[in-house]
């Protein structure tokens, strides 16, 4: 089991089952994620939805969907930390900066690299993808 929380601690969650063993991090460099975080993008892990549980603070979660787009974000209404959200009924994304345990994680993929900021340099061994690709975990 791996736990995580927003910056102020109002919202917390846990990952169980196979999700607690996931090590791959995906970094999205698209312009929408840059604006959402105010940085070069967002680092997330993709897990199976059944392996995720909210522990506290669900009433503190706010959501926003970009008009005319399928992109959406969830965040803590108190501190503004980005929060986990559903990619589909089967998969969720979890911002890895929220996790209590981060030492085992490694960047495996960079997505939307064609959209990255001109000032950003990618200096790790993660595979670089010009756009997005299917990242849903298997349900086996």
Chimera marker file (.cmm) of the C-alpha trace (Angstrom):
<marker_set name="trace">
<marker id="1" x="0.000" y="0.000" z="0.000" r="1" g="1" b="0" radius="0.5"/>
<marker id="2" x="1.203" y="3.501" z="-0.893" r="1" g="1" b="0" radius="0.5"/>
<marker id="3" x="-0.405" y="6.652" z="0.476" r="1" g="1" b="0" radius="0.5"/>
<marker id="4" x="-0.502" y="10.170" z="-0.884" r="1" g="1" b="0" radius="0.5"/>
<marker id="5" x="-1.969" y="13.566" z="-0.079" r="1" g="1" b="0" radius="0.5"/>
<marker id="6" x="-2.240" y="17.112" z="-1.321" r="1" g="1" b="0" radius="0.5"/>
<marker id="7" x="0.061" y="19.853" z="-0.017" r="1" g="1" b="0" radius="0.5"/>
<marker id="8" x="-2.226" y="20.888" z="2.863" r="1" g="1" b="0" radius="0.5"/>
<marker id="9" x="-3.285" y="17.313" z="3.733" r="1" g="1" b="0" radius="0.5"/>
<marker id="10" x="-7.008" y="17.969" z="3.248" r="1" g="1" b="0" radius="0.5"/>
<marker id="11" x="-7.248" y="15.286" z="0.529" r="1" g="1" b="0" radius="0.5"/>
<marker id="12" x="-5.584" y="11.901" z="0.923" r="1" g="1" b="0" radius="0.5"/>
<marker id="13" x="-5.701" y="8.573" z="-0.888" r="1" g="1" b="0" radius="0.5"/>
<marker id="14" x="-4.059" y="5.166" z="-1.094" r="1" g="1" b="0" radius="0.5"/>
<marker id="15" x="-2.904" y="2.807" z="-3.816" r="1" g="1" b="0" radius="0.5"/>
<marker id="16" x="-3.256" y="-0.919" z="-3.237" r="1" g="1" b="0" radius="0.5"/>
<marker id="17" x="-2.802" y="-4.107" z="-5.236" r="1" g="1" b="0" radius="0.5"/>
<marker id="18" x="-0.724" y="-3.821" z="-8.403" r="1" g="1" b="0" radius="0.5"/>
<marker id="19" x="-0.854" y="-0.003" z="-8.210" r="1" g="1" b="0" radius="0.5"/>
<marker id="20" x="1.394" y="-0.078" z="-5.145" r="1" g="1" b="0" radius="0.5"/>
<marker id="21" x="4.034" y="-1.832" z="-7.290" r="1" g="1" b="0" radius="0.5"/>
<marker id="22" x="3.953" y="0.541" z="-10.284" r="1" g="1" b="0" radius="0.5"/>
<marker id="23" x="7.306" y="2.216" z="-10.897" r="1" g="1" b="0" radius="0.5"/>
<marker id="24" x="6.838" y="3.868" z="-14.313" r="1" g="1" b="0" radius="0.5"/>
<marker id="25" x="6.332" y="7.627" z="-14.430" r="1" g="1" b="0" radius="0.5"/>
<marker id="26" x="4.875" y="9.402" z="-17.458" r="1" g="1" b="0" radius="0.5"/>
<marker id="27" x="5.699" y="13.066" z="-17.913" r="1" g="1" b="0" radius="0.5"/>
<marker id="28" x="3.270" y="15.031" z="-20.055" r="1" g="1" b="0" radius="0.5"/>
<marker id="29" x="4.809" y="18.084" z="-21.718" r="1" g="1" b="0" radius="0.5"/>
<marker id="30" x="1.667" y="19.408" z="-23.437" r="1" g="1" b="0" radius="0.5"/>
<marker id="31" x="0.827" y="23.107" z="-23.210" r="1" g="1" b="0" radius="0.5"/>
<marker id="32" x="-2.337" y="22.381" z="-21.228" r="1" g="1" b="0" radius="0.5"/>
<marker id="33" x="-0.429" y="20.500" z="-18.492" r="1" g="1" b="0" radius="0.5"/>
<marker id="34" x="2.204" y="23.267" z="-18.430" r="1" g="1" b="0" radius="0.5"/>
<marker id="35" x="-0.467" y="25.888" z="-17.794" r="1" g="1" b="0" radius="0.5"/>
<marker id="36" x="-2.229" y="23.679" z="-15.249" r="1" g="1" b="0" radius="0.5"/>
<marker id="37" x="0.926" y="23.200" z="-13.174" r="1" g="1" b="0" radius="0.5"/>
<marker id="38" x="2.883" y="26.352" z="-13.993" r="1" g="1" b="0" radius="0.5"/>
<marker id="39" x="5.896" y="24.152" z="-14.805" r="1" g="1" b="0" radius="0.5"/>
<marker id="40" x="7.252" y="22.059" z="-17.679" r="1" g="1" b="0" radius="0.5"/>
<marker id="41" x="4.396" y="19.565" z="-17.413" r="1" g="1" b="0" radius="0.5"/>
<marker id="42" x="3.153" y="16.965" z="-14.976" r="1" g="1" b="0" radius="0.5"/>
<marker id="43" x="4.615" y="13.663" z="-13.793" r="1" g="1" b="0" radius="0.5"/>
<marker id="44" x="2.013" y="10.938" z="-13.251" r="1" g="1" b="0" radius="0.5"/>
<marker id="45" x="1.671" y="7.206" z="-12.876" r="1" g="1" b="0" radius="0.5"/>
<marker id="46" x="-1.171" y="5.342" z="-14.552" r="1" g="1" b="0" radius="0.5"/>
<marker id="47" x="-2.944" y="2.729" z="-12.438" r="1" g="1" b="0" radius="0.5"/>
<marker id="48" x="-6.004" y="0.485" z="-12.567" r="1" g="1" b="0" radius="0.5"/>
<marker id="49" x="-9.020" y="2.274" z="-11.063" r="1" g="1" b="0" radius="0.5"/>
<marker id="50" x="-9.925" y="-0.551" z="-8.625" r="1" g="1" b="0" radius="0.5"/>
<marker id="51" x="-6.492" y="-0.138" z="-6.962" r="1" g="1" b="0" radius="0.5"/>
<marker id="52" x="-7.263" y="3.467" z="-5.911" r="1" g="1" b="0" radius="0.5"/>
<marker id="53" x="-9.192" y="4.699" z="-2.844" r="1" g="1" b="0" radius="0.5"/>
<marker id="54" x="-9.859" y="8.150" z="-1.453" r="1" g="1" b="0" radius="0.5"/>
<marker id="55" x="-9.163" y="8.299" z="2.292" r="1" g="1" b="0" radius="0.5"/>
<marker id="56" x="-10.143" y="11.863" z="3.196" r="1" g="1" b="0" radius="0.5"/>
<marker id="57" x="-11.275" y="15.131" z="1.716" r="1" g="1" b="0" radius="0.5"/>
<marker id="58" x="-13.417" y="14.210" z="-1.272" r="1" g="1" b="0" radius="0.5"/>
<marker id="59" x="-15.543" y="17.308" z="-0.550" r="1" g="1" b="0" radius="0.5"/>
<marker id="60" x="-12.408" y="19.464" z="-1.007" r="1" g="1" b="0" radius="0.5"/>
<marker id="61" x="-11.882" y="18.252" z="-4.589" r="1" g="1" b="0" radius="0.5"/>
<marker id="62" x="-12.693" y="20.679" z="-7.385" r="1" g="1" b="0" radius="0.5"/>
<marker id="63" x="-12.609" y="19.865" z="-11.087" r="1" g="1" b="0" radius="0.5"/>
<marker id="64" x="-12.195" y="21.813" z="-14.305" r="1" g="1" b="0" radius="0.5"/>
<marker id="65" x="-12.635" y="20.683" z="-17.901" r="1" g="1" b="0" radius="0.5"/>
<marker id="66" x="-11.079" y="22.660" z="-20.738" r="1" g="1" b="0" radius="0.5"/>
<marker id="67" x="-13.976" y="23.901" z="-22.917" r="1" g="1" b="0" radius="0.5"/>
<marker id="68" x="-14.189" y="22.102" z="-26.263" r="1" g="1" b="0" radius="0.5"/>
<marker id="69" x="-11.614" y="19.518" z="-25.175" r="1" g="1" b="0" radius="0.5"/>
<marker id="70" x="-11.581" y="16.178" z="-23.332" r="1" g="1" b="0" radius="0.5"/>
<marker id="71" x="-8.787" y="17.334" z="-20.982" r="1" g="1" b="0" radius="0.5"/>
<marker id="72" x="-9.756" y="17.779" z="-17.333" r="1" g="1" b="0" radius="0.5"/>
<marker id="73" x="-8.065" y="18.358" z="-14.003" r="1" g="1" b="0" radius="0.5"/>
<marker id="74" x="-8.878" y="17.824" z="-10.355" r="1" g="1" b="0" radius="0.5"/>
<marker id="75" x="-7.335" y="19.885" z="-7.567" r="1" g="1" b="0" radius="0.5"/>
<marker id="76" x="-7.614" y="20.638" z="-3.852" r="1" g="1" b="0" radius="0.5"/>
<marker id="77" x="-9.797" y="23.700" z="-3.259" r="1" g="1" b="0" radius="0.5"/>
<marker id="78" x="-7.615" y="24.715" z="-0.296" r="1" g="1" b="0" radius="0.5"/>
<marker id="79" x="-4.028" y="24.411" z="-1.542" r="1" g="1" b="0" radius="0.5"/>
<marker id="80" x="-4.487" y="23.935" z="-5.313" r="1" g="1" b="0" radius="0.5"/>
<marker id="81" x="-2.458" y="20.715" z="-5.530" r="1" g="1" b="0" radius="0.5"/>
<marker id="82" x="-3.270" y="18.675" z="-8.650" r="1" g="1" b="0" radius="0.5"/>
<marker id="83" x="-5.097" y="15.478" z="-7.654" r="1" g="1" b="0" radius="0.5"/>
<marker id="84" x="-5.653" y="12.033" z="-9.174" r="1" g="1" b="0" radius="0.5"/>
<marker id="85" x="-8.331" y="11.651" z="-11.808" r="1" g="1" b="0" radius="0.5"/>
<marker id="86" x="-9.863" y="9.084" z="-14.122" r="1" g="1" b="0" radius="0.5"/>
<marker id="87" x="-8.540" y="8.613" z="-17.649" r="1" g="1" b="0" radius="0.5"/>
<marker id="88" x="-11.312" y="6.076" z="-18.221" r="1" g="1" b="0" radius="0.5"/>
<marker id="89" x="-13.427" y="3.665" z="-16.189" r="1" g="1" b="0" radius="0.5"/>
<marker id="90" x="-10.435" y="1.320" z="-16.042" r="1" g="1" b="0" radius="0.5"/>
<marker id="91" x="-7.479" y="3.680" z="-15.546" r="1" g="1" b="0" radius="0.5"/>
<marker id="92" x="-6.518" y="6.650" z="-13.391" r="1" g="1" b="0" radius="0.5"/>
<marker id="93" x="-3.611" y="9.056" z="-13.398" r="1" g="1" b="0" radius="0.5"/>
<marker id="94" x="-1.930" y="9.927" z="-10.108" r="1" g="1" b="0" radius="0.5"/>
<marker id="95" x="0.446" y="12.916" z="-9.842" r="1" g="1" b="0" radius="0.5"/>
<marker id="96" x="3.543" y="11.257" z="-8.380" r="1" g="1" b="0" radius="0.5"/>
<marker id="97" x="4.616" y="14.317" z="-6.393" r="1" g="1" b="0" radius="0.5"/>
<marker id="98" x="1.706" y="13.581" z="-4.030" r="1" g="1" b="0" radius="0.5"/>
<marker id="99" x="2.991" y="10.128" z="-3.038" r="1" g="1" b="0" radius="0.5"/>
<marker id="100" x="4.622" y="9.551" z="0.358" r="1" g="1" b="0" radius="0.5"/>
<marker id="101" x="7.020" y="7.000" z="-1.201" r="1" g="1" b="0" radius="0.5"/>
<marker id="102" x="8.812" y="8.149" z="-4.351" r="1" g="1" b="0" radius="0.5"/>
<marker id="103" x="12.238" y="6.479" z="-4.257" r="1" g="1" b="0" radius="0.5"/>
<marker id="104" x="11.204" y="3.451" z="-6.358" r="1" g="1" b="0" radius="0.5"/>
<marker id="105" x="9.778" y="5.533" z="-9.223" r="1" g="1" b="0" radius="0.5"/>
<marker id="106" x="11.531" y="6.142" z="-12.552" r="1" g="1" b="0" radius="0.5"/>
<marker id="107" x="10.653" y="8.197" z="-15.595" r="1" g="1" b="0" radius="0.5"/>
<marker id="108" x="9.723" y="5.692" z="-18.299" r="1" g="1" b="0" radius="0.5"/>
<marker id="109" x="7.941" y="7.908" z="-20.840" r="1" g="1" b="0" radius="0.5"/>
<marker id="110" x="7.728" y="11.537" z="-21.926" r="1" g="1" b="0" radius="0.5"/>
<marker id="111" x="4.547" y="12.301" z="-23.867" r="1" g="1" b="0" radius="0.5"/>
<marker id="112" x="3.652" y="15.282" z="-26.061" r="1" g="1" b="0" radius="0.5"/>
<marker id="113" x="7.367" y="16.006" z="-26.493" r="1" g="1" b="0" radius="0.5"/>
<marker id="114" x="6.590" y="17.882" z="-29.735" r="1" g="1" b="0" radius="0.5"/>
<marker id="115" x="4.709" y="20.377" z="-27.549" r="1" g="1" b="0" radius="0.5"/>
<marker id="116" x="7.312" y="20.843" z="-24.795" r="1" g="1" b="0" radius="0.5"/>
<marker id="117" x="8.457" y="24.306" z="-23.787" r="1" g="1" b="0" radius="0.5"/>
<marker id="118" x="11.454" y="25.629" z="-25.709" r="1" g="1" b="0" radius="0.5"/>
<marker id="119" x="13.376" y="26.162" z="-22.462" r="1" g="1" b="0" radius="0.5"/>
<marker id="120" x="12.869" y="22.591" z="-21.268" r="1" g="1" b="0" radius="0.5"/>
<marker id="121" x="15.607" y="19.982" z="-21.679" r="1" g="1" b="0" radius="0.5"/>
<marker id="122" x="14.826" y="16.290" z="-21.223" r="1" g="1" b="0" radius="0.5"/>
<marker id="123" x="17.880" y="14.722" z="-19.646" r="1" g="1" b="0" radius="0.5"/>
<marker id="124" x="16.834" y="11.242" z="-18.535" r="1" g="1" b="0" radius="0.5"/>
<marker id="125" x="16.442" y="7.903" z="-20.301" r="1" g="1" b="0" radius="0.5"/>
<marker id="126" x="12.630" y="7.948" z="-20.538" r="1" g="1" b="0" radius="0.5"/>
<marker id="127" x="11.301" y="7.076" z="-23.982" r="1" g="1" b="0" radius="0.5"/>
<marker id="128" x="10.200" y="10.213" z="-25.820" r="1" g="1" b="0" radius="0.5"/>
<marker id="129" x="6.883" y="10.219" z="-27.697" r="1" g="1" b="0" radius="0.5"/>
<marker id="130" x="5.946" y="13.083" z="-30.056" r="1" g="1" b="0" radius="0.5"/>
<marker id="131" x="2.325" y="12.907" z="-28.853" r="1" g="1" b="0" radius="0.5"/>
<marker id="132" x="0.332" y="10.685" z="-26.474" r="1" g="1" b="0" radius="0.5"/>
<marker id="133" x="-0.048" y="6.942" z="-26.674" r="1" g="1" b="0" radius="0.5"/>
<marker id="134" x="-2.186" y="4.307" z="-24.902" r="1" g="1" b="0" radius="0.5"/>
<marker id="135" x="-1.082" y="4.000" z="-21.268" r="1" g="1" b="0" radius="0.5"/>
<marker id="136" x="-3.935" y="2.092" z="-19.628" r="1" g="1" b="0" radius="0.5"/>
<marker id="137" x="-2.681" y="-0.723" z="-17.383" r="1" g="1" b="0" radius="0.5"/>
<marker id="138" x="-3.768" y="-4.279" z="-18.044" r="1" g="1" b="0" radius="0.5"/>
<marker id="139" x="-6.537" y="-5.696" z="-15.868" r="1" g="1" b="0" radius="0.5"/>
<marker id="140" x="-5.038" y="-9.186" z="-15.539" r="1" g="1" b="0" radius="0.5"/>
<link id1="1" id2="2" r="1" g="1" b="0" radius="0.2"/>
<link id1="2" id2="3" r="1" g="1" b="0" radius="0.2"/>
<link id1="3" id2="4" r="1" g="1" b="0" radius="0.2"/>
<link id1="4" id2="5" r="1" g="1" b="0" radius="0.2"/>
<link id1="5" id2="6" r="1" g="1" b="0" radius="0.2"/>
<link id1="6" id2="7" r="1" g="1" b="0" radius="0.2"/>
<link id1="7" id2="8" r="1" g="1" b="0" radius="0.2"/>
<link id1="8" id2="9" r="1" g="1" b="0" radius="0.2"/>
<link id1="9" id2="10" r="1" g="1" b="0" radius="0.2"/>
<link id1="10" id2="11" r="1" g="1" b="0" radius="0.2"/>
<link id1="11" id2="12" r="1" g="1" b="0" radius="0.2"/>
<link id1="12" id2="13" r="1" g="1" b="0" radius="0.2"/>
<link id1="13" id2="14" r="1" g="1" b="0" radius="0.2"/>
<link id1="14" id2="15" r="1" g="1" b="0" radius="0.2"/>
<link id1="15" id2="16" r="1" g="1" b="0" radius="0.2"/>
<link id1="16" id2="17" r="1" g="1" b="0" radius="0.2"/>
<link id1="17" id2="18" r="1" g="1" b="0" radius="0.2"/>
<link id1="18" id2="19" r="1" g="1" b="0" radius="0.2"/>
<link id1="19" id2="20" r="1" g="1" b="0" radius="0.2"/>
<link id1="20" id2="21" r="1" g="1" b="0" radius="0.2"/>
<link id1="21" id2="22" r="1" g="1" b="0" radius="0.2"/>
<link id1="22" id2="23" r="1" g="1" b="0" radius="0.2"/>
<link id1="23" id2="24" r="1" g="1" b="0" radius="0.2"/>
<link id1="24" id2="25" r="1" g="1" b="0" radius="0.2"/>
<link id1="25" id2="26" r="1" g="1" b="0" radius="0.2"/>
<link id1="26" id2="27" r="1" g="1" b="0" radius="0.2"/>
<link id1="27" id2="28" r="1" g="1" b="0" radius="0.2"/>
<link id1="28" id2="29" r="1" g="1" b="0" radius="0.2"/>
<link id1="29" id2="30" r="1" g="1" b="0" radius="0.2"/>
<link id1="30" id2="31" r="1" g="1" b="0" radius="0.2"/>
<link id1="31" id2="32" r="1" g="1" b="0" radius="0.2"/>
<link id1="32" id2="33" r="1" g="1" b="0" radius="0.2"/>
<link id1="33" id2="34" r="1" g="1" b="0" radius="0.2"/>
<link id1="34" id2="35" r="1" g="1" b="0" radius="0.2"/>
<link id1="35" id2="36" r="1" g="1" b="0" radius="0.2"/>
<link id1="36" id2="37" r="1" g="1" b="0" radius="0.2"/>
<link id1="37" id2="38" r="1" g="1" b="0" radius="0.2"/>
<link id1="38" id2="39" r="1" g="1" b="0" radius="0.2"/>
<link id1="39" id2="40" r="1" g="1" b="0" radius="0.2"/>
<link id1="40" id2="41" r="1" g="1" b="0" radius="0.2"/>
<link id1="41" id2="42" r="1" g="1" b="0" radius="0.2"/>
<link id1="42" id2="43" r="1" g="1" b="0" radius="0.2"/>
<link id1="43" id2="44" r="1" g="1" b="0" radius="0.2"/>
<link id1="44" id2="45" r="1" g="1" b="0" radius="0.2"/>
<link id1="45" id2="46" r="1" g="1" b="0" radius="0.2"/>
<link id1="46" id2="47" r="1" g="1" b="0" radius="0.2"/>
<link id1="47" id2="48" r="1" g="1" b="0" radius="0.2"/>
<link id1="48" id2="49" r="1" g="1" b="0" radius="0.2"/>
<link id1="49" id2="50" r="1" g="1" b="0" radius="0.2"/>
<link id1="50" id2="51" r="1" g="1" b="0" radius="0.2"/>
<link id1="51" id2="52" r="1" g="1" b="0" radius="0.2"/>
<link id1="52" id2="53" r="1" g="1" b="0" radius="0.2"/>
<link id1="53" id2="54" r="1" g="1" b="0" radius="0.2"/>
<link id1="54" id2="55" r="1" g="1" b="0" radius="0.2"/>
<link id1="55" id2="56" r="1" g="1" b="0" radius="0.2"/>
<link id1="56" id2="57" r="1" g="1" b="0" radius="0.2"/>
<link id1="57" id2="58" r="1" g="1" b="0" radius="0.2"/>
<link id1="58" id2="59" r="1" g="1" b="0" radius="0.2"/>
<link id1="59" id2="60" r="1" g="1" b="0" radius="0.2"/>
<link id1="60" id2="61" r="1" g="1" b="0" radius="0.2"/>
<link id1="61" id2="62" r="1" g="1" b="0" radius="0.2"/>
<link id1="62" id2="63" r="1" g="1" b="0" radius="0.2"/>
<link id1="63" id2="64" r="1" g="1" b="0" radius="0.2"/>
<link id1="64" id2="65" r="1" g="1" b="0" radius="0.2"/>
<link id1="65" id2="66" r="1" g="1" b="0" radius="0.2"/>
<link id1="66" id2="67" r="1" g="1" b="0" radius="0.2"/>
<link id1="67" id2="68" r="1" g="1" b="0" radius="0.2"/>
<link id1="68" id2="69" r="1" g="1" b="0" radius="0.2"/>
<link id1="69" id2="70" r="1" g="1" b="0" radius="0.2"/>
<link id1="70" id2="71" r="1" g="1" b="0" radius="0.2"/>
<link id1="71" id2="72" r="1" g="1" b="0" radius="0.2"/>
<link id1="72" id2="73" r="1" g="1" b="0" radius="0.2"/>
<link id1="73" id2="74" r="1" g="1" b="0" radius="0.2"/>
<link id1="74" id2="75" r="1" g="1" b="0" radius="0.2"/>
<link id1="75" id2="76" r="1" g="1" b="0" radius="0.2"/>
<link id1="76" id2="77" r="1" g="1" b="0" radius="0.2"/>
<link id1="77" id2="78" r="1" g="1" b="0" radius="0.2"/>
<link id1="78" id2="79" r="1" g="1" b="0" radius="0.2"/>
<link id1="79" id2="80" r="1" g="1" b="0" radius="0.2"/>
<link id1="80" id2="81" r="1" g="1" b="0" radius="0.2"/>
<link id1="81" id2="82" r="1" g="1" b="0" radius="0.2"/>
<link id1="82" id2="83" r="1" g="1" b="0" radius="0.2"/>
<link id1="83" id2="84" r="1" g="1" b="0" radius="0.2"/>
<link id1="84" id2="85" r="1" g="1" b="0" radius="0.2"/>
<link id1="85" id2="86" r="1" g="1" b="0" radius="0.2"/>
<link id1="86" id2="87" r="1" g="1" b="0" radius="0.2"/>
<link id1="87" id2="88" r="1" g="1" b="0" radius="0.2"/>
<link id1="88" id2="89" r="1" g="1" b="0" radius="0.2"/>
<link id1="89" id2="90" r="1" g="1" b="0" radius="0.2"/>
<link id1="90" id2="91" r="1" g="1" b="0" radius="0.2"/>
<link id1="91" id2="92" r="1" g="1" b="0" radius="0.2"/>
<link id1="92" id2="93" r="1" g="1" b="0" radius="0.2"/>
<link id1="93" id2="94" r="1" g="1" b="0" radius="0.2"/>
<link id1="94" id2="95" r="1" g="1" b="0" radius="0.2"/>
<link id1="95" id2="96" r="1" g="1" b="0" radius="0.2"/>
<link id1="96" id2="97" r="1" g="1" b="0" radius="0.2"/>
<link id1="97" id2="98" r="1" g="1" b="0" radius="0.2"/>
<link id1="98" id2="99" r="1" g="1" b="0" radius="0.2"/>
<link id1="99" id2="100" r="1" g="1" b="0" radius="0.2"/>
<link id1="100" id2="101" r="1" g="1" b="0" radius="0.2"/>
<link id1="101" id2="102" r="1" g="1" b="0" radius="0.2"/>
<link id1="102" id2="103" r="1" g="1" b="0" radius="0.2"/>
<link id1="103" id2="104" r="1" g="1" b="0" radius="0.2"/>
<link id1="104" id2="105" r="1" g="1" b="0" radius="0.2"/>
<link id1="105" id2="106" r="1" g="1" b="0" radius="0.2"/>
<link id1="106" id2="107" r="1" g="1" b="0" radius="0.2"/>
<link id1="107" id2="108" r="1" g="1" b="0" radius="0.2"/>
<link id1="108" id2="109" r="1" g="1" b="0" radius="0.2"/>
<link id1="109" id2="110" r="1" g="1" b="0" radius="0.2"/>
<link id1="110" id2="111" r="1" g="1" b="0" radius="0.2"/>
<link id1="111" id2="112" r="1" g="1" b="0" radius="0.2"/>
<link id1="112" id2="113" r="1" g="1" b="0" radius="0.2"/>
<link id1="113" id2="114" r="1" g="1" b="0" radius="0.2"/>
<link id1="114" id2="115" r="1" g="1" b="0" radius="0.2"/>
<link id1="115" id2="116" r="1" g="1" b="0" radius="0.2"/>
<link id1="116" id2="117" r="1" g="1" b="0" radius="0.2"/>
<link id1="117" id2="118" r="1" g="1" b="0" radius="0.2"/>
<link id1="118" id2="119" r="1" g="1" b="0" radius="0.2"/>
<link id1="119" id2="120" r="1" g="1" b="0" radius="0.2"/>
<link id1="120" id2="121" r="1" g="1" b="0" radius="0.2"/>
<link id1="121" id2="122" r="1" g="1" b="0" radius="0.2"/>
<link id1="122" id2="123" r="1" g="1" b="0" radius="0.2"/>
<link id1="123" id2="124" r="1" g="1" b="0" radius="0.2"/>
<link id1="124" id2="125" r="1" g="1" b="0" radius="0.2"/>
<link id1="125" id2="126" r="1" g="1" b="0" radius="0.2"/>
<link id1="126" id2="127" r="1" g="1" b="0" radius="0.2"/>
<link id1="127" id2="128" r="1" g="1" b="0" radius="0.2"/>
<link id1="128" id2="129" r="1" g="1" b="0" radius="0.2"/>
<link id1="129" id2="130" r="1" g="1" b="0" radius="0.2"/>
<link id1="130" id2="131" r="1" g="1" b="0" radius="0.2"/>
<link id1="131" id2="132" r="1" g="1" b="0" radius="0.2"/>
<link id1="132" id2="133" r="1" g="1" b="0" radius="0.2"/>
<link id1="133" id2="134" r="1" g="1" b="0" radius="0.2"/>
<link id1="134" id2="135" r="1" g="1" b="0" radius="0.2"/>
<link id1="135" id2="136" r="1" g="1" b="0" radius="0.2"/>
<link id1="136" id2="137" r="1" g="1" b="0" radius="0.2"/>
<link id1="137" id2="138" r="1" g="1" b="0" radius="0.2"/>
<link id1="138" id2="139" r="1" g="1" b="0" radius="0.2"/>
<link id1="139" id2="140" r="1" g="1" b="0" radius="0.2"/>
</marker_set>
